[in-house]
Amino acid sequence: MLTRRVAGPAQQVGLAIWARAAGTLAPPRNTEFALLQDSDLAVFDSILGSGGVITDPHEVDPYNRDWMGKYRGRGRCVLRPRSTAQVSALLRHCSARRLAVVPQGGNTGLVGGSVPVHDEVVLSTGLMTTLLGFDPGSGALTAQAGAVLATLEAAARERGHAMPLDLGASGSCAIGGNVATNAGGIRLLRHGPLHGSVLGLEVVLAGGQVLDLLSSLRKDNTGYDLKQLFIGSEGTLGVITAVAIQCPAASPATSLAYLAVPSFKAAQQAHGVLQAARQNLGELLSAFEFLDRESLEVAKQFLPGARDPLPGSDTVIPYTAQAPFFLVVEIAGSSEQHNAAMLEAFLESTMGEGRVLDGVVAQDSRQAGEIWALREGITEALRHRGAIYKYDLSFRVEEMYGVVGAARERLASAYPSGFLGGGAGSTAGSDTEHALKVVGYGHLGDGNVHLNISAPRYDAGLEALIEPWVYEFTAAHSGSISAEHGLGRMKAPCIGYSKPPEAVRLMRSIKAAFDPQGILNPYKVLPPE
């Protein structure tokens, strides 16, 4: 048995035996699941009508693979309901036949949670996009699960409000998937996790029963708060068909600063930039992001139009060319002039104290958009390099970057001639077709680091070097192996690194109560028994 060190000198808890299914290798198919038959397709057609069932292999293919190209299933059909009643009828049939089902929203997940592992039926919410209502008095927005986040953001803005989450994939991710994965994003620092913003849910259970919890009340203390079970359950307990979510009033003005800092310690230590921002910017602070120099360089190289927000630093201020870390600080308030004055004073103070080497305040929405595009486009830039091994981890803020440095040292030792990205003998900004690159970025305000290892292709030897080491490192530092992306297929066997056996057993009992046949999103979230 693997062991995990937790807080306390000798405390250890048992962990599940490591399984290679955590990576790109698939766990074996559950032979208790039925095989799809033509008679099943006929039933699906009768429920959904014209265009509701996709069976053409070329049209099915995008639903069978994740956008990183790491996971690929063999599902033969995609179901596209438009209503909760249709979802209920579909699941009633699948339950009777014991057909495995994968709920899928925008398919923007990063852990293989939204695509089939074998031949599961894909149930897409892509046609369930209706805005069902908005209460201007309370700011409660209600929408079908397939509504795209950016569309809901626009709808909220038109009504003087804002969605409480903001993701880089907002143009394609769906609100039902956001809730099912308990998505975080760049403004969790201000709005908190979705557990506090979701007011109500409508969910269809595995047997087709509709669970109507779609209340928009701010306070409802009657019995168990069942909706919380589905937030972050990744479609394993039920299919979310509608969401009611609290939208805060939109801030009339936002301002953004991009800062270069001499070290990660300078950014987060007790007297660092983060603490100074919390003290001096207070309730205006809405985002506090970081990226390392390797992230900046890969974004500049592979993102069309991306540029350094601190131009000319190589010649005008030579030392900032060597700055290893950069911060994106956003405040939201009632006045652009007040925001700008606050940020300018904050920048002047932190630079005068040596905590910031250089910085710029965006002068308009275009400049702010360019800075956000750089920060949010790092994953897309890495995808252009080839394969990506992505790890979404959380630690105490002061420890969160340690895993990046440790990964660089580990891979530099194993690949001394081909490793780039900050290890010994590497040159930041250089790149070759076969080079490995390790980058780190994330949400400094809430201790969430995104460790990304870029390689020309997915490789079993490289994966074995990274996993389970990265999870062991995280557990040894009392961190979480999934901060906001979920467990999906990738991390299902690894839940024991962050949760004790008693918790996993309780999760299994909840899964059995809601989905006794195990047909909803099998092989995900929980480790194989």
C-alpha positions in Angstrom: 0.0 0.0 0.0 1.1 3.5 -0.7 1.1 5.9 2.2 0.5 9.6 2.5 2.0 11.9 5.0 -0.5 14.4 6.4 -0.2 17.2 9.0 1.6 15.7 12.1 4.9 14.0 12.3 3.7 10.4 12.1 0.2 10.4 10.7 -0.4 8.2 7.7 -3.4 7.0 5.9 -3.8 4.2 3.5 -4.0 4.9 -0.2 -5.5 3.0 -3.1 -2.9 0.9 -5.0 -1.7 2.9 -7.9 -3.3 1.9 -11.2 -2.1 2.9 -14.7 -5.7 3.6 -15.6 -5.0 7.0 -14.1 -3.2 7.9 -17.3 -4.0 7.3 -20.9 -4.5 3.5 -20.6 -8.2 2.6 -20.2 -9.6 0.5 -17.4 -11.3 -2.8 -18.6 -14.8 -2.5 -19.8 -17.5 -3.5 -17.3 -19.1 -6.6 -19.0 -22.3 -6.1 -17.0 -23.1 -3.1 -19.3 -25.2 -4.0 -22.3 -24.1 -3.5 -25.9 -25.9 -0.9 -28.0 -28.4 -2.5 -30.3 -30.4 -1.2 -33.3 -33.5 -1.6 -31.2 -32.1 0.9 -28.7 -31.5 3.4 -31.5 -35.1 3.0 -32.6 -36.2 3.9 -29.1 -33.9 6.9 -29.0 -35.2 8.1 -32.4 -38.8 7.8 -31.1 -37.9 10.0 -28.1 -35.8 12.6 -29.8 -37.2 12.8 -33.3 -35.3 14.1 -36.3 -31.7 15.1 -35.7 -31.7 14.1 -32.1 -29.6 10.9 -32.6 -26.2 11.0 -34.2 -24.7 7.7 -35.4 -22.5 8.7 -38.4 -18.9 7.9 -37.2 -17.5 11.2 -38.5 -20.1 13.2 -36.7 -19.7 11.1 -33.5 -15.9 11.4 -33.4 -15.7 14.9 -31.8 -17.8 13.6 -28.9 -15.5 10.7 -28.4 -12.3 12.7 -27.8 -11.2 15.4 -25.5 -9.8 18.7 -27.0 -6.3 17.9 -25.9 -6.3 14.6 -27.9 -5.3 12.6 -24.8 -8.5 10.6 -24.3 -10.6 8.8 -27.0 -13.6 6.6 -26.6 -15.5 4.3 -28.9 -19.1 5.5 -28.4 -21.4 4.7 -31.3 -24.1 7.2 -30.8 -24.7 10.7 -29.4 -28.1 11.7 -28.0 -29.1 15.4 -28.2 -32.2 16.0 -26.1 -33.9 19.5 -25.9 -35.9 19.0 -22.7 -35.8 17.5 -19.3 -38.6 15.2 -20.2 -36.5 13.8 -23.1 -33.5 13.3 -20.8 -35.8 11.4 -18.4 -37.1 9.1 -21.1 -33.6 8.4 -22.4 -32.3 7.5 -19.0 -35.3 5.4 -18.2 -34.6 3.3 -21.2 -30.8 3.1 -20.6 -31.4 2.1 -17.0 -33.8 -0.7 -18.1 -31.2 -2.0 -20.6 -28.2 -1.2 -18.4 -26.6 0.9 -21.1 -23.7 3.1 -19.8 -24.1 6.8 -20.4 -21.7 9.7 -20.5 -23.2 13.2 -19.9 -21.4 15.8 -21.9 -21.7 19.6 -22.0 -19.1 21.7 -23.9 -16.5 18.9 -23.7 -13.9 21.4 -22.4 -12.8 19.2 -19.5 -9.1 18.5 -18.9 -9.2 15.1 -17.1 -11.2 12.9 -19.5 -14.4 13.2 -17.6 -16.7 14.1 -20.4 -15.8 11.5 -23.1 -16.5 7.8 -23.2 -13.9 5.3 -22.0 -15.3 2.4 -24.1 -18.6 2.3 -25.9 -20.8 4.4 -23.6 -23.7 6.4 -25.1 -23.0 10.1 -25.1 -25.8 12.3 -23.8 -25.1 15.8 -25.0 -26.8 18.9 -23.5 -25.7 20.9 -26.5 -29.3 21.7 -27.6 -30.5 22.6 -24.1 -29.5 26.2 -24.2 -32.6 28.2 -23.1 -32.3 31.0 -20.7 -35.3 30.1 -18.5 -35.5 33.3 -16.4 -33.8 36.1 -14.6 -35.0 37.8 -11.4 -33.9 41.4 -11.4 -34.6 41.8 -7.7 -32.4 39.0 -6.5 -30.1 38.5 -9.5 -31.0 34.8 -9.8 -30.5 33.5 -13.3 -32.0 30.2 -14.4 -30.9 28.4 -17.5 -30.9 24.9 -19.2 -27.6 23.0 -18.6 -26.3 23.4 -22.1 -26.3 27.2 -22.1 -22.8 28.4 -22.9 -21.1 30.4 -20.1 -20.3 33.3 -22.4 -23.9 33.6 -23.5 -25.0 33.7 -19.9 -22.4 36.3 -19.1 -23.7 38.5 -21.8 -27.3 38.0 -20.6 -26.3 38.9 -17.0 -24.4 42.0 -18.2 -27.4 43.2 -20.1 -29.3 43.1 -16.8 -26.6 44.8 -14.8 -25.2 41.7 -13.2 -22.3 39.3 -13.7 -21.8 35.6 -13.6 -20.0 34.4 -10.5 -17.4 32.5 -12.5 -15.1 33.3 -15.4 -13.2 30.7 -17.3 -10.8 30.7 -20.2 -13.2 28.3 -22.0 -16.3 30.5 -21.5 -17.0 30.6 -25.2 -17.6 26.9 -25.4 -18.1 25.4 -21.9 -21.7 24.8 -20.7 -23.1 25.9 -17.3 -24.2 22.3 -16.5 -20.7 21.1 -17.0 -19.3 24.0 -14.9 -21.5 23.0 -12.0 -21.0 19.3 -12.5 -17.2 19.8 -12.2 -17.4 22.6 -9.6 -15.4 24.8 -11.9 -13.3 27.6 -10.3 -11.7 30.1 -12.5 -10.0 33.5 -12.2 -12.5 35.3 -10.0 -13.1 32.6 -7.4 -11.0 35.0 -5.1 -14.0 37.4 -5.2 -17.0 35.3 -5.7 -16.0 32.0 -3.9 -16.7 28.5 -5.2 -19.9 27.4 -7.0 -21.1 25.6 -3.9 -22.0 29.1 -2.6 -23.4 30.5 -5.8 -25.7 27.7 -7.1 -29.2 28.3 -5.7 -30.9 25.3 -7.3 -30.6 22.5 -9.7 -32.8 20.3 -11.8 -31.3 16.8 -12.1 -32.4 13.6 -13.8 -31.4 10.5 -11.9 -30.1 7.3 -13.4 -33.5 5.7 -13.5 -35.1 8.6 -15.2 -36.6 10.3 -12.1 -36.6 14.1 -12.2 -35.3 15.7 -9.0 -36.6 19.3 -9.0 -34.5 21.4 -6.7 -34.6 24.4 -9.0 -35.4 26.9 -6.3 -33.9 30.4 -6.6 -34.3 31.2 -2.9 -31.2 32.5 -1.2 -32.2 30.8 2.1 -33.8 27.4 2.3 -32.9 25.3 5.4 -35.4 22.5 5.0 -33.6 19.2 5.3 -30.5 18.0 3.5 -29.1 20.4 0.9 -29.2 17.7 -1.8 -28.1 20.0 -4.7 -24.6 20.1 -3.1 -24.1 16.4 -3.9 -24.3 17.1 -7.6 -22.0 20.1 -7.6 -18.6 18.5 -8.5 -20.0 15.0 -9.0 -19.0 15.0 -12.7 -22.2 13.4 -13.9 -21.8 10.3 -11.8 -24.9 10.8 -9.7 -27.3 12.4 -12.1 -27.6 14.5 -15.2 -28.0 18.2 -14.5 -30.6 19.7 -16.8 -31.1 23.2 -15.4 -29.3 25.5 -13.0 -30.3 28.5 -10.9 -27.4 30.6 -10.0 -26.8 33.8 -8.0 -25.4 36.6 -10.1 -23.9 39.5 -8.2 -24.4 43.1 -9.4 -21.8 44.0 -12.0 -19.1 46.4 -11.0 -19.3 49.5 -13.2 -15.5 49.6 -13.6 -12.6 47.2 -13.7 -8.9 47.9 -13.8 -6.0 45.6 -14.4 -2.3 45.7 -13.7 0.5 43.4 -14.9 3.5 43.2 -12.7 7.0 41.6 -12.8 8.3 40.3 -9.5 11.8 39.0 -8.6 10.7 35.7 -7.0 7.7 33.7 -6.1 8.5 34.4 -2.4 8.2 38.2 -3.1 4.7 37.5 -4.6 3.2 35.6 -1.7 5.2 35.9 1.5 3.7 37.6 4.6 4.9 41.0 3.4 4.7 40.2 -0.3 2.6 41.6 -3.1 -0.5 39.4 -2.4 -0.7 40.5 1.2 -0.1 44.1 0.1 -3.0 43.8 -2.4 -5.3 42.4 0.2 -4.5 45.2 2.6 -4.5 48.1 0.2 -7.0 47.1 -2.4 -9.3 45.3 0.0 -12.8 44.4 -1.3 -12.0 45.8 -4.7 -9.6 42.9 -5.4 -11.3 40.5 -7.9 -8.4 38.4 -9.3 -4.8 37.7 -8.5 -3.1 35.5 -11.0 0.5 34.5 -11.6 2.5 33.0 -14.5 6.2 32.1 -14.6 8.6 33.2 -17.3 8.3 29.9 -19.1 4.6 30.4 -19.4 5.1 33.9 -20.9 7.7 32.6 -23.4 5.5 29.8 -24.7 2.5 32.1 -25.0 4.5 34.7 -26.9 5.8 32.0 -29.3 2.6 30.1 -30.0 -0.4 32.5 -29.4 -1.2 34.6 -32.4 -0.8 38.3 -31.6 0.5 37.7 -28.1 3.1 40.1 -26.8 4.9 41.0 -23.6 2.8 43.5 -21.7 6.1 45.1 -20.5 7.6 45.9 -23.9 11.2 47.1 -24.2 12.2 45.6 -20.9 15.1 43.9 -22.4 16.8 47.2 -23.2 15.1 49.9 -21.2 15.1 48.1 -17.9 17.4 45.1 -18.3 16.8 43.4 -15.0 13.1 42.9 -15.7 14.1 40.7 -18.6 15.2 38.2 -16.0 12.1 38.5 -13.8 11.0 34.9 -13.2 7.4 35.6 -12.3 4.5 37.9 -13.4 1.3 38.8 -11.7 -2.1 39.8 -13.1 -4.0 41.9 -10.6 -7.6 43.0 -11.2 -9.8 45.2 -9.1 -13.5 46.0 -9.7 -15.2 49.0 -8.3 -17.6 51.9 -8.9 -15.3 54.3 -10.7 -12.5 54.0 -13.3 -10.7 57.0 -12.0 -10.8 55.6 -8.4 -9.7 52.2 -9.6 -6.8 53.6 -11.6 -5.7 55.8 -8.7 -5.8 52.8 -6.3 -3.7 50.6 -8.7 -1.2 53.3 -9.5 -0.7 53.9 -5.8 -0.4 50.2 -5.1 2.1 49.8 -8.0 4.2 52.8 -6.8 4.3 51.5 -3.3 5.3 47.9 -4.1 7.9 49.0 -6.6 9.4 51.4 -4.1 9.7 48.6 -1.6 11.4 46.3 -4.1 8.6 43.8 -4.2 7.7 44.6 -7.8 10.4 45.1 -10.4 8.2 46.7 -13.1 4.6 47.0 -13.9 1.9 48.5 -16.2 -1.7 49.4 -15.6 -4.0 48.7 -18.6 -5.2 52.0 -20.1 -8.3 50.7 -21.7 -10.3 47.5 -22.3 -8.2 46.5 -25.3 -5.0 46.5 -23.3 -6.7 44.6 -20.5 -8.1 42.1 -23.0 -4.6 41.5 -24.3 -3.2 40.8 -20.8 -6.1 38.4 -20.0 -5.7 36.7 -23.4 -2.0 36.1 -22.6 -2.8 34.6 -19.2 -5.8 32.5 -20.3 -4.2 31.4 -23.6 -1.2 29.5 -22.0 -3.0 26.1 -22.3 -3.8 26.8 -25.9 -0.2 27.8 -26.6 1.0 24.6 -25.0 -1.3 22.6 -27.1 0.4 23.9 -30.3 3.6 22.4 -29.0 2.2 18.9 -28.8 1.2 16.8 -25.9 0.4 18.3 -22.5 0.5 16.6 -19.1 -1.7 18.9 -17.0 -1.9 18.8 -13.2 -4.4 21.0 -11.4 -3.2 21.1 -7.8 -3.7 23.2 -4.7 -1.4 23.8 -1.8 -0.9 26.4 0.9 -0.1 29.6 -1.0 3.5 29.7 0.2 4.1 26.1 -1.0 2.2 26.1 -4.3 5.1 26.7 -6.7 7.4 24.1 -5.2 5.9 21.3 -7.3 6.9 23.1 -10.5 10.6 23.4 -9.4 10.6 19.8 -8.3 9.2 18.6 -11.6 11.9 20.6 -13.5 14.6 19.0 -11.5 13.1 15.5 -11.8 12.8 15.7 -15.6 16.1 17.5 -16.1 17.8 14.6 -14.4 16.0 12.0 -16.6 16.4 14.0 -19.8 19.6 16.0 -19.5 20.1 16.7 -23.1 16.5 17.5 -24.1 15.1 19.3 -21.2 14.2 23.0 -21.4 12.1 25.3 -19.3 14.0 26.5 -16.2 16.2 23.5 -15.3 20.0 23.5 -15.1 21.6 24.6 -18.3 18.3 25.6 -20.0 17.6 28.8 -21.7 14.3 30.5 -21.2 12.7 31.3 -24.5 14.6 28.7 -26.5 12.5 25.9 -28.0 13.1 22.9 -30.2 10.8 20.3 -31.7 11.6 17.6 -29.2 12.2 19.7 -26.1 10.3 19.1 -22.8 9.1 22.2 -21.1 7.7 22.6 -17.6 5.5 25.7 -17.0 3.6 26.9 -13.9 0.8 29.4 -13.6 -2.5 29.7 -11.8 -4.6 31.4 -9.2 -2.2 32.7 -6.6 -5.1 34.2 -4.5 -6.5 30.7 -3.7 -3.4 28.5 -3.8 -4.2 26.8 -7.1 -1.2 26.0 -9.4 -1.5 24.6 -12.9 1.6 22.4 -13.5 2.0 21.7 -17.2 4.6 19.5 -18.8 4.8 19.9 -22.6 6.2 17.2 -24.8 6.2 16.5 -28.5 3.9 13.5 -28.0 2.3 11.4 -25.2 4.8 8.9 -24.0 4.4 6.0 -21.5 7.9 6.4 -20.2 7.5 10.1 -19.5 4.1 9.6 -18.0 5.6 6.9 -15.6 8.2 9.4 -14.5 5.5 12.0 -13.7 2.8 9.8 -12.2 2.4 8.9 -9.4 5.3 11.1 -8.3 3.3 14.3 -8.8 0.5 12.9 -6.6 2.9 11.7 -4.0 4.5 15.1 -3.9 1.2 16.8 -3.5 0.0 14.4 -0.7 3.3 14.8 1.1 2.6 18.6 1.2 -1.0 18.1 2.4 -2.3 19.5 -1.0 -5.1 18.4 -3.2 -4.6 16.5 -6.5 -7.6 18.3 -8.0 -8.2 22.0 -7.2 -10.8 22.8 -9.9 -10.7 20.4 -12.8 -12.2 17.4 -11.1 -11.0 13.8 -11.1 -12.6 12.4 -14.3 -10.9 9.4 -15.8 -7.4 10.7 -15.3 -7.4 10.9 -11.5 -10.1 8.5 -10.4 -7.7 5.9 -9.2 -5.7 8.6 -7.3 -8.4 10.0 -5.0 -6.7 8.3 -2.0 -3.9 10.8 -2.2 -6.4 13.5 -1.1 -9.2 11.7 0.7 -9.0 9.0 3.4 -10.5 5.5 2.8 -13.5 6.3 5.0 -14.4 9.2 2.8 -14.0 7.1 -0.4 -16.2 4.3 1.1 -18.9 6.9 1.9 -18.7 8.3 -1.6 -19.2 4.7 -3.0 -22.3 4.3 -0.9 -23.7 7.6 -2.2 -23.0 6.5 -5.7 -24.8 3.2 -5.1 -27.8 5.0 -3.7 -28.2 7.4 -6.6 -27.0 5.0 -9.4 -27.3 1.4 -8.3 -26.4 0.0 -11.7 -23.4 2.3 -12.1 -24.5 3.4 -15.6 -23.7 7.2 -15.2 -20.3 8.2 -16.3 -18.6 4.9 -15.3 -14.8 4.6 -14.7 -14.8 8.2 -13.5 -14.3 10.0 -10.1 -14.1 6.8 -7.9 -11.3 4.2 -8.2 -12.1 0.7 -9.4 -13.0 -1.7 -6.7 
